[in-house]
Amino acid sequence: MKSLVKNRKLLKATACVLLMVPILSGCLGVKGDTSRIELISSTTSDGWTFDYYRNRAYPCAVSGYQTFVVGRKVGSSSTATRPLWVRMHGGGIGWFNPDGSVAGGTRNKSEEPFSRLKPSIGSTNLEGRIAASADGYRMLSVSMCSHDMYSGVNNTDPNNPNLTNGATPKTNGLLATKAAIAFVTAKYPTNDFFLHGGSAGAAGSFSVAWSLQLEGMVPAGVVADAGVMNQAYENEQVAMGSPCARPSEGAAIFMQRIHPDIANPANQPHLLVADGRLSVPIMQVYSSGDNNTCGTMAMKCPLPNGTSVTLGSAVCNARPLRMAIEAQGPASRSVSLELCVDDPNQDSGTNKCDKHVATNGEYLNTAPGIPADFESVILDWVNQRRGDD
C-alpha cells in the first residue's frame, strides 16, 4: 500500500505536462478543472451515501454537463485514508455527420442522470465485490457525455450543431474523468486508486491512465474489460466488409474528436505497454467470442510485427495487447485473461463465449487454466497491486 502523493512520478514527456492554461486541443498531461464542480444531491440507500455532482467546466456534446457519483459506506470515516475504485462505463463511440446529424445516438452525448451512474452496490459483479471488500473502498462512477471514449482534451467537435452558453461544446471526456478523480482524492484521503472500464470505458481507461501517468498521478492499476484501441484490426474489418466495421468517414471524424496523441497509431495501448511508456499495471479481460467484436468470425488478423494470422474476430482485437503483456514475462505486474463466458441473454449458436463485458455481472468462465470464478483472479491481482511499492 502506498501514499498517493508520495508516488506521484513526474514524467515530463512534454514541456506543458503540468500547465493549467487555456488550451485548444491541449497537452495530454494537463490537469482536469475542478473549480466548477457542484453538488446536485446526496442520497442514502443500501448502507451507502451517494453524492451526485455536476462539473460545469465540461459540457456534454448535445446538452447538459459531465456528472459523476461518489459512494461512501454509511458510518465510514471521511478522514481515513482509503482506496478508490473508478468505474468507467461503456456505450460505444459517437460523432456528428457532415449534415449535423448524430451518429451513435444522443444517450451518451447528454447529461447522465444519477440512476445511470449509481455504483452497483450489493451486486455480485466486480464493482459490487470491490464495494463489499474489507478494504473500505470509496466508489466513483464517471460519465461519458462527450461520447469520445473518455479521450477528448478540449478537442474541436466536427459538425456538432449544438451550443452550450453560446459556444459549440468541445470533447472533454478525458479531462472530466481526471477532474472527478482529482476532486475525490482531494476531498477524501486516498492511497491507491484503480480504473475499471468496460467496452468503450475499457478502451478509454488506457487514455486516462496514460494521461494521469504523464501528470504524475499514477493509478495503482487498470482493469480493462472488453475494449482496446487496435487500429490495424479496425482497418482490416473495413477491408473485409465485416458487419462490425465502422464507416470509414465516421471513424475519421471520430479520430478528430480525441486527443491527437491518442489518435496517433504509434501510441496504441499495446505499443505503450510494449516499450514501457505506459507503466501502469494492466488487467486485460475479454471473452474469446465477444459478439460486440463479431465473436468467433474468422479474419486475417494483423499483428504488430507486420505478419498476420487467422483468428476469431474478438481474439484478434485483443491479441496485440495480450502479446505485449505476455512478452513482459512472469515478473510482469500485468495480466491478460482470455475468458470463455457465455451470455445467457444471447443465443449465439455454438459460440458459448459471447459475453461482452464479463465483469458487469455474475458469470462463470469455462476457458481452461482460469478459475470459473474469474473475478476472484482479478480481486487477487488488485490486492497484489495494492502491495506494490
C-alpha positions in Angstrom: 0.0 0.0 0.0 1.3 3.4 -0.9 0.7 7.1 -0.4 -1.0 8.6 -3.4 1.1 11.8 -3.1 4.4 10.1 -2.4 4.2 8.1 -5.5 3.4 10.8 -8.0 6.1 10.3 -10.5 6.7 13.5 -12.5 7.1 12.2 -16.1 7.8 15.2 -18.3 7.0 13.7 -21.7 6.1 17.2 -22.9 7.1 20.7 -21.8 3.5 21.5 -20.9 2.7 18.4 -18.9 1.6 20.3 -15.8 0.5 23.6 -17.2 -3.0 24.7 -16.2 -3.6 27.2 -19.0 -6.4 27.8 -21.6 -5.9 25.2 -24.4 -7.3 24.2 -27.8 -6.6 20.5 -28.1 -4.4 20.6 -25.1 -1.4 18.8 -23.6 -2.3 15.2 -22.8 -0.9 15.5 -19.2 -2.9 18.7 -18.3 -4.9 18.6 -15.1 -8.7 18.5 -15.1 -10.6 21.5 -14.0 -12.3 21.0 -10.6 -13.2 24.7 -10.0 -16.8 24.4 -11.3 -17.9 21.2 -9.7 -21.2 21.5 -7.8 -23.1 19.0 -5.7 -26.5 18.2 -7.1 -27.9 15.8 -4.5 -27.0 13.3 -1.7 -29.0 10.2 -1.1 -28.6 7.2 1.2 -29.5 3.6 0.3 -28.2 0.1 0.7 -26.0 1.3 3.6 -24.2 3.8 1.4 -24.3 7.5 0.8 -24.1 8.7 -2.8 -23.2 12.2 -3.8 -24.1 13.3 -7.3 -22.0 16.0 -8.8 -22.0 18.1 -12.0 -18.9 19.7 -13.5 -19.9 22.9 -15.4 -16.4 23.2 -16.8 -17.2 20.4 -19.2 -20.4 20.5 -21.3 -21.8 17.4 -23.0 -21.9 17.1 -26.8 -25.6 17.7 -27.0 -26.9 19.0 -23.7 -26.0 19.3 -20.0 -22.7 18.7 -18.4 -20.4 15.9 -17.3 -21.5 14.3 -14.0 -20.2 11.8 -11.5 -21.3 9.9 -8.4 -19.2 9.2 -5.3 -20.2 6.4 -3.0 -19.2 6.0 0.7 -20.3 3.4 3.2 -22.6 4.8 5.9 -20.6 5.3 9.1 -17.2 5.2 7.3 -14.7 7.9 8.2 -14.3 10.8 5.7 -10.8 11.5 7.0 -9.4 7.9 7.0 -7.2 7.0 4.1 -8.9 4.5 1.8 -8.6 3.2 -1.7 -10.8 4.4 -4.6 -12.4 2.4 -7.4 -13.2 4.4 -10.5 -15.8 2.9 -12.8 -15.9 4.0 -16.5 -19.0 2.6 -18.2 -19.3 1.8 -21.9 -21.5 3.0 -24.7 -19.6 2.8 -27.9 -18.3 5.8 -29.7 -20.1 8.7 -31.5 -19.7 11.7 -33.7 -21.7 14.2 -35.8 -22.1 13.6 -39.5 -21.3 16.4 -42.0 -25.0 17.3 -42.1 -25.0 17.7 -38.3 -27.0 14.5 -37.6 -26.0 12.4 -34.7 -24.1 9.1 -35.1 -24.3 6.7 -32.1 -27.4 8.2 -30.6 -27.8 11.0 -28.0 -27.8 9.0 -24.8 -24.0 9.2 -24.4 -24.0 12.8 -25.6 -26.4 14.2 -22.9 -26.0 14.8 -19.2 -26.1 11.4 -17.4 -28.6 11.0 -14.5 -27.8 9.7 -11.1 -29.7 6.5 -11.8 -27.3 5.6 -14.6 -24.1 6.4 -12.7 -25.0 4.9 -9.3 -22.4 2.2 -8.4 -23.6 -1.4 -8.3 -23.6 -1.7 -4.5 -25.0 -5.1 -3.4 -24.3 -6.7 -6.7 -22.1 -9.8 -7.2 -20.4 -8.3 -10.2 -16.8 -7.0 -9.9 -17.8 -3.5 -8.8 -20.1 -4.9 -6.1 -17.5 -7.2 -4.8 -15.0 -4.4 -4.6 -17.5 -2.3 -2.7 -18.2 -5.2 -0.3 -14.5 -5.8 0.5 -13.0 -5.2 3.9 -10.6 -2.6 2.4 -13.2 0.1 2.7 -13.2 1.3 -0.9 -14.8 4.6 -1.9 -16.6 4.3 -5.3 -16.5 6.8 -8.1 -18.6 6.4 -11.3 -18.0 8.9 -14.1 -20.0 9.9 -17.2 -19.0 9.9 -20.9 -21.3 12.5 -22.3 -18.9 13.7 -24.9 -19.2 10.2 -26.4 -15.5 10.3 -27.0 -14.2 7.1 -25.4 -13.0 9.3 -22.5 -10.3 10.6 -24.8 -11.2 14.2 -25.5 -9.0 17.0 -24.2 -11.0 20.1 -25.3 -10.8 18.9 -28.9 -13.0 20.5 -31.6 -16.1 18.5 -32.3 -16.5 18.5 -36.1 -20.1 19.1 -37.4 -21.6 19.5 -33.9 -24.6 21.9 -34.3 -25.3 22.2 -30.6 -24.5 25.2 -28.4 -23.8 25.5 -24.7 -23.6 29.0 -23.4 -23.4 30.2 -27.0 -20.4 28.0 -27.9 -20.0 24.7 -29.6 -19.0 22.1 -27.0 -15.6 20.6 -27.2 -15.0 16.9 -26.4 -13.7 16.6 -22.9 -14.2 13.1 -21.6 -10.6 12.6 -20.5 -10.4 16.0 -18.7 -13.8 15.4 -17.0 -12.7 12.0 -15.7 -9.4 13.3 -14.4 -11.2 16.2 -12.7 -13.6 13.8 -11.0 -10.6 11.7 -9.7 -8.7 14.8 -8.6 -11.8 16.2 -6.8 -12.5 13.0 -4.9 -8.9 12.3 -3.9 -8.5 15.9 -2.7 -11.8 15.7 -0.6 -11.1 12.2 0.8 -7.6 10.9 1.8 -6.7 8.2 -0.8 -3.8 5.8 -1.2 -4.4 3.6 -4.2 -6.9 4.1 -6.9 -7.9 1.8 -9.8 -9.6 2.4 -13.1 -12.2 -0.1 -14.2 -13.5 0.3 -17.7 -16.0 -1.8 -19.7 -16.2 -1.7 -23.5 -15.6 1.9 -24.6 -14.7 2.5 -20.9 -12.0 -0.1 -21.2 -10.6 1.5 -24.3 -10.8 4.9 -22.6 -9.1 3.6 -19.5 -5.8 3.4 -21.3 -6.2 7.0 -22.4 -6.9 8.2 -18.8 -4.2 6.0 -17.3 -1.6 7.3 -19.7 -2.7 10.9 -19.2 -2.7 10.5 -15.4 0.8 9.0 -15.5 2.0 12.0 -17.6 0.5 14.3 -15.0 2.2 12.4 -12.2 -0.9 11.0 -10.5 -0.3 7.3 -11.3 -3.2 4.7 -10.9 -2.4 1.5 -9.0 -3.8 -0.5 -11.8 -6.3 -0.7 -14.7 -9.0 -3.3 -15.2 -9.9 -3.1 -18.9 -12.8 -5.4 -19.8 -13.7 -5.9 -23.5 -12.3 -2.9 -25.1 -8.9 -1.6 -26.5 -7.9 0.6 -29.4 -6.5 -1.6 -32.2 -6.3 0.4 -35.4 -5.0 -2.3 -37.7 -7.9 -4.5 -36.6 -10.4 -1.8 -37.4 -8.8 -1.2 -40.8 -9.0 -4.9 -41.6 -12.6 -5.0 -40.5 -13.4 -2.3 -43.1 -11.3 -4.1 -45.8 -13.1 -7.4 -45.3 -16.6 -5.8 -45.2 -17.2 -7.0 -41.7 -20.6 -6.3 -40.1 -18.7 -4.9 -37.1 -16.8 -2.4 -39.3 -17.4 1.3 -38.6 -18.0 3.5 -41.7 -14.6 5.0 -42.8 -15.9 8.6 -42.9 -17.4 8.3 -39.4 -14.2 6.7 -38.0 -12.2 9.6 -39.5 -14.5 12.2 -37.8 -14.3 10.4 -34.5 -10.5 10.4 -34.5 -10.7 14.2 -34.7 -12.7 14.2 -31.5 -10.0 12.6 -29.4 -6.6 13.9 -28.4 -4.1 13.7 -31.4 -1.6 11.8 -29.3 -4.2 9.1 -28.5 -5.3 9.0 -32.2 -1.7 8.5 -33.3 -1.2 4.9 -34.3 2.2 4.9 -32.7 0.6 5.4 -29.3 -1.9 2.5 -29.3 -2.1 0.7 -25.9 -0.1 -2.3 -27.0 2.8 -0.2 -28.1 2.7 2.0 -25.0 2.9 -1.2 -22.9 5.5 -2.9 -25.1 8.0 -0.1 -24.9 7.3 0.9 -21.3 5.8 4.3 -22.0 2.7 3.1 -20.1 3.9 1.5 -16.9 0.6 1.3 -15.1 -0.2 -2.4 -14.4 -3.0 -3.7 -16.7 -5.6 -6.4 -16.1 -6.8 -7.2 -19.6 -10.1 -9.0 -19.6 -12.1 -10.3 -22.6 -14.2 -13.2 -23.7 -13.0 -15.0 -26.8 -16.3 -15.0 -28.6 -17.5 -11.5 -27.6 -20.3 -10.7 -30.0 -19.6 -6.9 -29.7 -16.5 -7.5 -31.8 -18.0 -10.1 -34.2 -17.4 -13.1 -31.9 -15.6 -16.0 -33.5 -15.9 -14.8 -37.1 -12.6 -15.8 -38.8 -10.4 -13.0 -40.1 -6.9 -12.3 -41.3 -5.6 -10.8 -38.1 -2.8 -8.2 -38.5 -0.1 -8.5 -35.8 2.3 -5.7 -34.6 5.3 -7.3 -36.4 3.7 -6.9 -39.8 2.6 -10.5 -40.2 -0.9 -11.9 -40.0 -2.6 -15.0 -38.7 -6.2 -16.3 -39.0 -8.0 -15.7 -35.7 -11.5 -15.2 -34.5 -12.5 -11.5 -34.6 -12.8 -11.0 -30.8 -9.5 -12.6 -30.1 -7.8 -10.7 -32.9 -8.9 -7.3 -31.4 -7.3 -8.2 -28.1 -4.2 -10.0 -29.4 -1.6 -7.2 -29.7 -2.1 -6.1 -26.1 -2.1 -9.7 -24.9 1.2 -10.2 -26.8 2.7 -7.1 -25.2 1.7 -8.2 -21.7 3.0 -11.8 -22.3 6.3 -10.5 -23.6 7.0 -8.9 -20.2 7.4 -12.4 -18.8 6.5 -13.9 -15.4 7.7 -10.9 -13.4 5.1 -8.6 -15.2 2.6 -6.8 -13.0 0.1 -7.0 -15.9 -2.1 -9.9 -16.8 -4.2 -10.9 -19.8 -7.3 -13.0 -19.1 -8.8 -14.6 -22.3 -12.0 -16.0 -20.9 -14.9 -18.0 -22.3 -18.0 -16.5 -20.7 -21.5 -17.3 -22.1 -24.1 -14.6 -22.2 -27.4 -16.2 -21.1 -29.4 -13.5 -22.8 -28.0 -14.2 -26.2 -28.4 -17.2 -28.5 -25.1 -17.4 -30.4 -25.4 -20.9 -31.5 -22.2 -22.8 -30.9 -20.4 -19.7 -29.6 -20.6 -20.1 -25.9 -18.0 -17.4 -25.2 -20.1 -14.5 -26.4 -20.4 -12.3 -23.3 -19.5 -8.6 -23.7 -18.0 -7.0 -20.5 -18.0 -10.1 -18.3 -17.2 -8.1 -15.1 -20.7 -6.5 -15.4 -22.4 -9.5 -13.8 -22.1 -12.8 -12.1 -20.8 -15.1 -14.8 -18.7 -18.2 -15.0 -15.6 -18.8 -17.1 -15.1 -22.1 -18.9 -11.8 -21.4 -20.6 -9.1 -23.8 -19.3 -6.4 -22.6 -17.0 -8.6 -19.8 -15.4 -11.0 -20.5 -12.5 -14.7 -20.4 -13.2 -14.9 -17.5 -10.7 -12.6 -15.4 -12.8 -13.4 -12.3 -10.8 -11.6 -13.8 -7.9 -8.4 -13.8 -10.0 -9.0 -10.1 -10.7 -9.6 -9.4 -7.0 -6.4 -11.2 -6.1 -4.5 -9.1 -8.7 -6.0 -5.9 -7.3 -4.8 -6.9 -3.8 -1.3 -7.6 -5.1 -1.2 -4.2 -6.8 -2.1 -2.6 -3.5 1.0 -4.1 -2.1 3.3 -2.7 -4.8 5.9 -0.2 -3.7 
